[in-house]
Amino acid sequence: MLHLLLQRTMKACFLVAVITGITCCIAFETCPSSSCEDSCKNRCGQKFNRASLCQCNDHCERFGDCCKDYHLCRYASDETLESSPKPPSGSPDRSSCVRRCGEKYNKKNPCHCNPKCTNFNNCCEDYNSLCSDQPVTGASDRSNDKSSCARRCGEKYNKKNPCHCNPKCTNFNNCCEDYNSLCSDQPVTGASDRSNEIPSGTEITNEEIKTISEKLFQVDHNKAQEKDIILNKQHLTSKTRGENDHCPSPLYSYVNKELLSKPTYNCFIALLDNYDRKTGTEETMGPEHMDEQDTFLQEIMKTDIMKELYKFFHQKQMYSTEQAFVADLKKMWFGLYSRSKNEQDSSGFEHVFVGEVKNGKVSGFHSWIRFYFLEQQGLIDYYSHNYDGPWLTYPDVLGKQFHWDGYFKEVGSAFIGSSPEFDFAIYSLCFIVRPNKLCRISLGGHPLSIQTYIWTKTTYDNGKNYIATAYPTF
């Protein structure tokens, strides 16, 4: 009853104030002066001001930062308020974020009100004041970091930048690592699919990709069993940029040597010392190196995984014989190209499985076997992990940060406990059927995506593209 009486008294007081032109003295009696930082006196409707201790506009109730006497503003005359954008009775004003905070991207709108607008610099003018307690600075406040796409999406090419954030970067394989997550609501397709690879009229659906990936997962007979690997994952981080070593112990506490002595593992391991990790250094491939490539391909083609993969492509009329399939795999994976000037210094296999160093940073390096051997040699220092997959058996997926003999890898994702033929098959599948795109697969009932990029500066066999990179993404 007392509360109702007080409300009526304050309403009457404001009516008197409007009629007589004097200020109602009891409305903001907690503030003795003309204005106070913790009061809405003479501030009703004022736009967001981060210098103030509390706020006095319609949005403070949503963000929980209203001044304690904000409720008194409800009785103020509209003429006494600092006008804030008023939504029309029908659709919201598309030049404002009023009633649009978090709204999905719509190319028809002149400006936008979702968190990604800070990366594209196309937010509405009132985005910060209406849609955030504090002005949004983009991904992890990396606006001045030229190794990130934060606030750089669509930026014109600048040769001084270590990586790029415009659509053409997918063609040149020089996108920043966070390009897809920051600069696209949908996976960027970049260049067209690999020429003359998928026959005209042949369709491979997402469901078919999930089905064949599940089949490959099921027939990985050489994968690690639970007893074969003991991981010491230690620190889980959400901040991958800082070069902070949070893990005093190695990642691998134990790996069964018998697992690593299986034929496909032996053939894979023999390939790892054939490369110089620094881009710009010409790779020298002698006859023995070529023989090792052939031996690896011959060995993995004996496995059920590769037999199933070839069967899938053969049924789609993409390869007429197993020999043609193997010959194409050899070229797309082991064919050399230049990531620097003119030196033949790189290949898909080297980048994905061995790892490279370019511009002072580790790139590629998505092999758990390679990681284990280098860690055993004291050349890998495991720092932390930022993702641990839902799989309770192997293969699993881990995203990790580490130093490789003086060079940092900010985010390196890899299958854990998978056989070499499984990695090779999954990446080949996605590169062939979804090049330059997110390839959505299914493993043990759990969804996962594989990102691949094509190398477009040079080609083989009348326009086919080499593999630039392939890795799990989450």
CORVENRA-V669897 format. One record per residue. N is the residue number from 1. RES is the residue in one letter. PHI is phi in degrees with one decimal (NA if undefined). NEAR is the number of other ideal C-beta (glycine too) atoms within 8 Angstrom. D_LAST is the distance of its C-alpha to the last C-alpha in whole Angstrom. Layout:
N_RES_PHI_NEAR_D_LAST + N_RES_PHI_NEAR_D_LAST
This chain:
1_M_NA_4_57 + 2_L_-64.4_5_57 + 3_H_-63.0_6_54 + 4_L_-63.9_7_55 + 5_L_-64.2_8_58 + 6_L_-64.3_8_56 + 7_Q_-60.3_8_54 + 8_R_-63.9_8_57 + 9_T_-62.9_9_59 + 10_M_-68.0_13_56 + 11_K_-61.4_9_56 + 12_A_-63.8_8_60 + 13_C_-60.8_12_59 + 14_F_-68.5_13_57 + 15_L_-61.5_8_59 + 16_V_-63.4_10_62 + 17_A_-61.6_13_60 + 18_V_-66.4_8_59 + 19_I_-71.0_6_63 + 20_T_-93.2_6_65 + 21_G_80.6_5_62 + 22_I_-109.6_6_62 + 23_T_-82.9_5_59 + 24_C_-72.0_10_58 + 25_C_-72.5_6_59 + 26_I_-88.3_7_57 + 27_A_-60.8_13_54 + 28_F_-125.7_10_52 + 29_E_-69.8_6_55 + 30_T_-75.1_7_52 + 31_C_-111.4_11_52 + 32_P_-74.4_3_56 + 33_S_-103.2_5_55 + 34_S_-68.2_4_54 + 35_S_-156.5_9_51 + 36_C_-139.1_9_48 + 37_E_-64.7_7_45 + 38_D_-102.7_8_44 + 39_S_-131.4_13_46 + 40_C_-93.2_13_46 + 41_K_-59.8_11_49 + 42_N_59.5_6_50 + 43_R_-126.6_12_46 + 44_C_-56.5_12_45 + 45_G_84.6_12_43 + 46_Q_-62.7_9_42 + 47_K_-63.8_7_39 + 48_F_-53.9_9_36 + 49_N_-135.1_7_37 + 50_R_-69.1_6_35 + 51_A_-76.6_3_38 + 52_S_-84.3_8_40 + 53_L_-71.2_5_39 + 54_C_-151.5_13_39 + 55_Q_-118.5_14_38 + 56_C_-137.2_13_41 + 57_N_-119.3_10_39 + 58_D_-59.4_6_38 + 59_H_-88.5_10_34 + 60_C_-65.2_14_35 + 61_E_-66.8_8_35 + 62_R_-69.5_5_31 + 63_F_-95.2_8_30 + 64_G_69.7_6_33 + 65_D_-123.5_7_35 + 66_C_-71.0_11_38 + 67_C_-66.5_13_41 + 68_K_-64.9_8_43 + 69_D_-105.2_11_46 + 70_Y_-60.4_13_44 + 71_H_-58.7_5_45 + 72_L_-71.7_12_48 + 73_C_-64.9_11_47 + 74_R_-65.9_5_47 + 75_Y_-97.8_8_50 + 76_A_-76.2_11_51 + 77_S_-69.7_8_52 + 78_D_-55.2_5_50 + 79_E_-72.1_4_52 + 80_T_-90.5_6_51 + 81_L_-92.6_11_47 + 82_E_-75.5_8_46 + 83_S_-65.4_6_44 + 84_S_-106.7_9_40 + 85_P_-55.3_9_39 + 86_K_-102.5_6_40 + 87_P_-68.3_9_38 + 88_P_-67.4_7_40 + 89_S_-66.0_3_41 + 90_G_-96.1_3_39 + 91_S_-72.1_4_36 + 92_P_-66.9_9_35 + 93_D_-71.1_8_36 + 94_R_-74.3_9_33 + 95_S_-95.3_6_34 + 96_S_-133.0_13_33 + 97_C_-93.8_11_30 + 98_V_-58.8_11_33 + 99_R_62.8_5_31 + 100_R_-126.9_11_28 + 101_C_-58.1_8_26 + 102_G_82.3_7_22 + 103_E_-61.8_8_23 + 104_K_-65.1_5_21 + 105_Y_-60.7_7_22 + 106_N_-137.0_7_25 + 107_K_-62.4_4_26 + 108_K_-78.5_3_30 + 109_N_-79.8_7_30 + 110_P_-71.6_4_31 + 111_C_-152.8_12_29 + 112_H_-133.5_14_26 + 113_C_-136.8_14_25 + 114_N_-112.1_9_21 + 115_P_-54.5_6_19 + 116_K_-71.5_11_18 + 117_C_-63.1_14_22 + 118_T_-68.9_13_22 + 119_N_-78.0_14_20 + 120_F_-93.8_10_22 + 121_N_55.8_8_25 + 122_N_-127.5_6_26 + 123_C_-71.9_12_27 + 124_C_-65.8_12_30 + 125_E_-59.9_6_32 + 126_D_-97.6_10_32 + 127_Y_-59.6_16_28 + 128_N_-63.3_11_29 + 129_S_-74.6_9_32 + 130_L_-99.0_14_31 + 131_C_-110.9_10_27 + 132_S_-154.4_9_26 + 133_D_-63.9_4_28 + 134_Q_-125.5_6_28 + 135_P_-55.0_6_27 + 136_V_-78.3_10_24 + 137_T_-108.5_7_23 + 138_G_93.1_12_20 + 139_A_-67.8_11_17 + 140_S_50.6_8_18 + 141_D_51.9_7_21 + 142_R_-107.2_11_21 + 143_S_-62.1_8_23 + 144_N_-104.6_4_25 + 145_D_-90.0_8_23 + 146_K_-76.6_8_23 + 147_S_-93.0_8_20 + 148_S_-124.6_14_18 + 149_C_-93.2_13_18 + 150_A_-57.7_16_19 + 151_R_62.6_9_22 + 152_R_-123.7_11_22 + 153_C_-58.3_13_21 + 154_G_83.0_8_23 + 155_E_-61.6_8_25 + 156_K_-64.9_4_28 + 157_Y_-60.5_6_28 + 158_N_-135.7_7_29 + 159_K_-63.0_4_30 + 160_K_-77.3_3_30 + 161_N_-80.0_7_26 + 162_P_-71.0_6_24 + 163_C_-153.3_12_21 + 164_H_-132.9_14_21 + 165_C_-136.2_14_20 + 166_N_-113.0_10_22 + 167_P_-54.0_7_21 + 168_K_-70.6_9_23 + 169_C_-62.7_14_21 + 170_T_-68.2_14_19 + 171_N_-75.7_8_22 + 172_F_-98.8_9_23 + 173_N_54.2_12_20 + 174_N_-126.6_6_20 + 175_C_-71.2_13_18 + 176_C_-66.4_12_16 + 177_E_-62.7_9_13 + 178_D_-97.6_10_12 + 179_Y_-59.4_16_14 + 180_N_-65.2_12_11 + 181_S_-72.8_6_10 + 182_L_-99.5_15_14 + 183_C_-109.2_12_16 + 184_S_-151.0_8_15 + 185_D_-75.7_5_15 + 186_Q_-123.5_4_14 + 187_P_-54.0_8_13 + 188_V_-79.3_12_16 + 189_T_-90.8_7_18 + 190_G_60.5_10_20 + 191_A_-69.9_9_23 + 192_S_-67.3_3_24 + 193_D_-59.9_7_23 + 194_R_-56.5_11_25 + 195_S_-64.9_9_28 + 196_N_44.6_6_30 + 197_E_-96.9_8_27 + 198_I_-96.1_10_27 + 199_P_-58.0_7_30 + 200_S_-57.7_3_32 + 201_G_89.1_4_31 + 202_T_-87.2_9_29 + 203_E_-115.7_4_26 + 204_I_-118.9_8_23 + 205_T_-82.7_6_21 + 206_N_-61.8_6_17 + 207_E_-66.0_6_19 + 208_E_-65.7_8_21 + 209_I_-64.7_16_17 + 210_K_-65.0_11_16 + 211_T_-66.9_9_19 + 212_I_-69.9_12_20 + 213_S_-66.9_13_16 + 214_E_-64.0_12_18 + 215_K_-64.0_9_21 + 216_L_-63.0_15_20 + 217_F_-62.0_12_18 + 218_Q_-71.2_6_21 + 219_V_-100.4_10_23 + 220_D_-79.7_13_22 + 221_H_-73.8_7_25 + 222_N_-97.2_10_25 + 223_K_-69.2_11_22 + 224_A_-71.7_13_22 + 225_Q_-91.8_7_24 + 226_E_-56.1_7_23 + 227_K_-75.1_4_26 + 228_D_-81.5_10_25 + 229_I_-136.0_13_23 + 230_I_-120.0_7_23 + 231_L_-99.8_9_20 + 232_N_-118.6_10_21 + 233_K_-71.6_9_18 + 234_Q_58.4_11_20 + 235_H_-79.8_9_18 + 236_L_-99.6_8_15 + 237_T_-122.6_10_15 + 238_S_-107.8_5_13 + 239_K_-113.5_6_15 + 240_T_-95.8_10_14 + 241_R_-78.9_8_17 + 242_G_-71.1_5_20 + 243_E_-86.3_6_21 + 244_N_-114.6_6_22 + 245_D_-86.1_9_23 + 246_H_-95.8_8_22 + 247_C_-122.4_11_22 + 248_P_-73.1_4_26 + 249_S_-110.7_7_25 + 250_P_-63.2_8_24 + 251_L_-70.9_11_20 + 252_Y_-96.9_13_22 + 253_S_-82.9_7_25 + 254_Y_-160.7_6_26 + 255_V_-136.0_11_25 + 256_N_-67.0_10_28 + 257_K_-64.3_6_30 + 258_E_-64.9_6_31 + 259_L_-61.3_11_27 + 260_L_-74.2_11_27 + 261_S_-94.9_7_31 + 262_K_-64.6_10_30 + 263_P_-52.7_6_31 + 264_T_-68.1_14_28 + 265_Y_-66.5_14_26 + 266_N_-57.7_10_30 + 267_C_-67.9_14_30 + 268_F_-67.7_12_26 + 269_I_-61.8_10_27 + 270_A_-62.9_10_30 + 271_L_-83.3_13_28 + 272_L_-71.5_12_26 + 273_D_-98.9_5_30 + 274_N_-92.9_8_31 + 275_Y_-130.2_8_29 + 276_D_-96.7_6_29 + 277_R_-70.8_7_26 + 278_K_-83.7_9_28 + 279_T_-66.6_10_27 + 280_G_97.7_8_31 + 281_T_-104.1_8_32 + 282_E_-60.6_6_34 + 283_E_-82.4_13_32 + 284_T_-110.5_4_35 + 285_M_-110.4_7_35 + 286_G_-86.7_6_38 + 287_P_-57.4_5_39 + 288_E_-66.4_6_38 + 289_H_-68.3_9_34 + 290_M_-64.8_9_35 + 291_D_-64.1_8_36 + 292_E_-65.2_12_33 + 293_Q_-63.1_11_31 + 294_D_-63.9_9_33 + 295_T_-63.2_10_33 + 296_F_-60.9_14_29 + 297_L_-64.1_11_29 + 298_Q_-63.7_9_32 + 299_E_-70.0_11_31 + 300_I_-71.3_15_27 + 301_M_-71.0_11_29 + 302_K_-80.3_6_31 + 303_T_-85.1_14_28 + 304_D_-63.4_7_27 + 305_I_-59.5_14_24 + 306_M_-72.1_13_25 + 307_K_-64.9_9_28 + 308_E_-66.8_12_26 + 309_L_-65.3_13_24 + 310_Y_-63.2_12_27 + 311_K_-57.5_8_28 + 312_F_-61.8_10_26 + 313_F_-67.7_11_26 + 314_H_-64.3_11_30 + 315_Q_-65.3_6_30 + 316_K_-87.4_10_29 + 317_Q_61.3_7_31 + 318_M_-92.8_10_29 + 319_Y_-137.2_10_31 + 320_S_-82.8_5_35 + 321_T_-137.6_6_35 + 322_E_-65.2_8_33 + 323_Q_-62.6_6_34 + 324_A_-65.6_9_33 + 325_F_-62.5_12_30 + 326_V_-64.6_11_30 + 327_A_-61.7_8_32 + 328_D_-70.7_11_29 + 329_L_-58.8_10_26 + 330_K_-62.2_12_28 + 331_K_-70.5_12_29 + 332_M_-68.8_14_25 + 333_W_-92.2_12_24 + 334_F_-103.7_9_27 + 335_G_-62.1_11_29 + 336_L_-88.2_9_29 + 337_Y_-149.3_11_29 + 338_S_-110.1_11_29 + 339_R_-97.4_9_26 + 340_S_-121.5_9_29 + 341_K_-99.2_5_33 + 342_N_-122.3_4_34 + 343_E_-68.9_9_34 + 344_Q_-81.1_8_32 + 345_D_-113.0_14_29 + 346_S_-152.9_12_26 + 347_S_-155.9_13_25 + 348_G_-60.9_15_21 + 349_F_-63.1_11_22 + 350_E_-59.8_13_23 + 351_H_-63.9_15_20 + 352_V_-74.7_14_17 + 353_F_-99.4_14_19 + 354_V_-94.7_15_22 + 355_G_96.6_15_20 + 356_E_-134.9_15_22 + 357_V_-122.3_12_23 + 358_K_-137.9_10_24 + 359_N_53.7_4_25 + 360_G_78.0_5_25 + 361_K_-132.7_12_22 + 362_V_-76.1_13_20 + 363_S_-128.4_10_18 + 364_G_70.8_13_16 + 365_F_67.5_14_17 + 366_H_-122.4_13_14 + 367_S_-119.4_12_17 + 368_W_-69.9_11_17 + 369_I_-67.6_12_21 + 370_R_-59.2_12_21 + 371_F_-59.8_14_20 + 372_Y_-60.6_10_22 + 373_F_-65.0_10_25 + 374_L_-69.2_11_25 + 375_E_-66.0_13_25 + 376_Q_-63.6_7_28 + 377_Q_-84.9_7_29 + 378_G_79.7_5_29 + 379_L_-97.4_7_27 + 380_I_-114.8_13_23 + 381_D_-115.7_6_23 + 382_Y_-75.0_12_20 + 383_Y_-100.1_13_19 + 384_S_-176.6_15_17 + 385_H_-131.9_13_13 + 386_N_-118.6_11_10 + 387_Y_-154.1_9_8 + 388_D_-132.4_9_10 + 389_G_-64.1_10_9 + 390_P_-82.3_4_11 + 391_W_-74.0_11_13 + 392_L_-92.3_3_17 + 393_T_-123.9_7_18 + 394_Y_-92.0_13_17 + 395_P_-71.8_14_15 + 396_D_-118.2_11_12 + 397_V_-130.1_15_9 + 398_L_-132.6_14_10 + 399_G_-103.4_11_9 + 400_K_-142.7_15_12 + 401_Q_-118.2_13_15 + 402_F_-162.4_13_18 + 403_H_-109.6_12_22 + 404_W_-114.0_14_23 + 405_D_47.4_7_27 + 406_G_103.2_4_27 + 407_Y_-124.7_10_24 + 408_F_-96.1_10_21 + 409_K_-114.9_14_17 + 410_E_-70.6_9_15 + 411_V_-141.1_10_11 + 412_G_-124.8_12_11 + 413_S_-97.8_13_9 + 414_A_-159.5_14_11 + 415_F_-69.0_13_12 + 416_I_-119.4_13_15 + 417_G_81.2_11_18 + 418_S_-80.9_13_18 + 419_S_-77.9_14_21 + 420_P_-58.4_13_21 + 421_E_-68.6_13_22 + 422_F_-66.2_16_19 + 423_D_-56.5_13_16 + 424_F_-61.2_11_19 + 425_A_-71.3_13_19 + 426_I_-63.5_13_16 + 427_Y_-66.7_13_15 + 428_S_-65.4_12_19 + 429_L_-54.5_16_18 + 430_C_-70.3_14_15 + 431_F_-66.5_14_17 + 432_I_-76.9_11_20 + 433_V_-96.4_10_19 + 434_R_-137.9_11_17 + 435_P_-64.7_12_18 + 436_N_67.4_12_16 + 437_K_-134.4_10_14 + 438_L_-75.6_10_10 + 439_C_-105.0_13_12 + 440_R_-91.9_10_11 + 441_I_-115.2_14_12 + 442_S_-138.3_13_13 + 443_L_-130.0_11_13 + 444_G_61.0_8_16 + 445_G_86.1_5_15 + 446_H_-104.0_9_12 + 447_P_-75.9_6_9 + 448_L_-154.6_12_7 + 449_S_-119.0_11_7 + 450_I_-114.3_15_9 + 451_Q_-99.4_14_10 + 452_T_-124.0_16_14 + 453_Y_-132.6_13_16 + 454_I_-96.2_15_20 + 455_W_-96.2_12_23 + 456_T_-110.3_9_25 + 457_K_-70.2_6_28 + 458_T_-137.1_7_30 + 459_T_-135.3_9_30 + 460_Y_-136.4_8_31 + 461_D_47.6_7_33 + 462_N_61.7_6_34 + 463_G_109.2_7_31 + 464_K_-75.2_14_28 + 465_N_-102.9_13_25 + 466_Y_-72.9_15_24 + 467_I_-78.4_17_21 + 468_A_-89.9_10_19 + 469_T_-163.3_13_16 + 470_A_-157.7_13_13 + 471_Y_-164.5_11_10 + 472_P_-72.4_12_7 + 473_T_-131.1_9_4 + 474_F_-141.6_9_0
